[in-house]
Amino acid sequence: QVQLVESGGGLVQAGGSLRLSCAASGSTRNINGMGWYRQAPGKQRELVASITSGGSTNYGDSVKGRFTISRDSAKNTVYLQMNSLKPEDTAVYYCNGWKFAFVRTDYWGLGTQVTVSS
């Protein structure tokens, strides 16, 4: 099993910045990638950004150019730098990690609240 613990959420004004961190522990060997999803009230969970073990990144269209995902492999930690935040970025942000061996297995953190005030 893989445990994921997020930190860094909070309240920020529009235009501000926040950095989220997600630390993985447990069976972290062979994690193929990690990323961030978010879910706003009444909406489906959506991909924010992801990064593979090879360093390839992927971003949701609404955050391209504003958010940056990075990782520290030695610390099994992934970061999400969020700049130029907008009220519509308000959501619970969930850390995700996955392994792929014939089928994909996903692991999730408990989530951290990000609130952007206008």
C-alpha positions in Angstrom: 0.0 0.0 0.0 1.0 3.6 -0.6 0.0 6.4 1.8 -0.2 9.9 0.5 -0.3 13.0 2.7 -1.1 16.4 1.3 -0.1 19.8 2.9 -0.1 23.4 1.9 -3.7 24.3 1.3 -5.4 27.3 2.7 -7.1 30.6 1.9 -5.6 33.1 -0.5 -6.7 36.1 -2.4 -7.2 36.0 -6.2 -3.9 36.6 -7.9 -2.0 35.0 -5.1 0.1 31.8 -4.9 0.1 28.6 -2.9 2.3 25.5 -3.0 0.9 22.1 -2.3 3.1 19.2 -1.2 2.3 15.5 -1.2 4.6 13.0 0.5 4.3 9.3 -0.3 5.2 6.5 2.1 4.8 2.8 2.3 5.3 0.7 -0.8 6.6 3.6 -2.9 8.8 1.4 -5.1 7.6 1.2 -8.6 5.2 4.2 -8.4 4.8 5.1 -12.1 3.6 8.6 -11.5 2.0 11.1 -9.2 -0.3 14.0 -9.6 -3.1 16.3 -8.4 -6.8 16.2 -8.9 -9.4 18.6 -7.6 -13.1 18.6 -6.9 -15.3 21.6 -6.4 -18.7 21.4 -4.8 -21.2 19.9 -7.3 -18.5 19.1 -9.8 -16.7 16.0 -10.9 -13.1 15.4 -9.9 -10.7 16.7 -12.5 -7.1 16.3 -13.3 -5.0 19.3 -12.4 -1.5 18.0 -13.2 0.5 14.8 -13.2 4.1 13.8 -13.5 5.5 10.4 -14.5 8.5 8.7 -13.0 10.3 9.6 -16.2 9.5 13.3 -15.7 6.8 13.8 -18.3 4.1 16.3 -17.2 0.5 16.8 -18.1 -1.8 19.7 -17.1 -5.5 20.4 -17.2 -6.4 23.1 -19.7 -7.7 25.5 -17.0 -4.3 25.6 -15.2 -1.8 25.6 -18.0 0.6 28.4 -17.7 -0.3 29.1 -14.1 0.4 25.8 -12.2 3.6 23.8 -12.2 4.1 20.3 -11.0 7.5 19.0 -9.8 8.9 16.2 -7.8 11.7 15.3 -5.4 12.3 11.6 -6.1 14.6 11.2 -3.1 11.9 12.4 -0.8 9.0 10.7 -2.6 7.3 14.1 -2.7 5.5 15.9 -5.4 4.7 19.6 -5.4 2.2 21.8 -7.1 3.1 25.5 -7.4 -0.1 27.4 -8.1 0.3 31.0 -9.3 -2.3 33.6 -10.4 -5.0 31.8 -8.5 -8.6 32.5 -9.4 -11.8 32.0 -7.4 -12.7 29.1 -9.8 -9.6 27.3 -8.5 -11.4 26.8 -5.2 -11.7 23.1 -4.5 -10.4 20.2 -2.5 -7.1 19.1 -4.0 -6.3 15.4 -3.9 -2.9 13.9 -4.3 -2.8 10.8 -6.6 -0.2 8.2 -7.2 -0.4 5.2 -9.5 1.3 2.0 -10.3 0.8 0.1 -13.6 1.3 -3.7 -13.7 -1.2 -5.1 -16.2 -3.8 -2.9 -14.6 -3.5 0.5 -13.1 -3.8 0.9 -9.3 -4.5 4.3 -7.9 -3.8 5.7 -4.5 -5.3 8.8 -3.0 -4.7 11.3 -0.3 -7.4 12.7 1.9 -7.3 16.0 0.2 -6.5 19.6 1.2 -8.8 22.6 0.8 -7.8 25.5 -1.4 -10.0 28.6 -1.2 -9.4 31.6 -3.4 -11.3 34.7 -2.5 -12.2 37.4 -5.0 
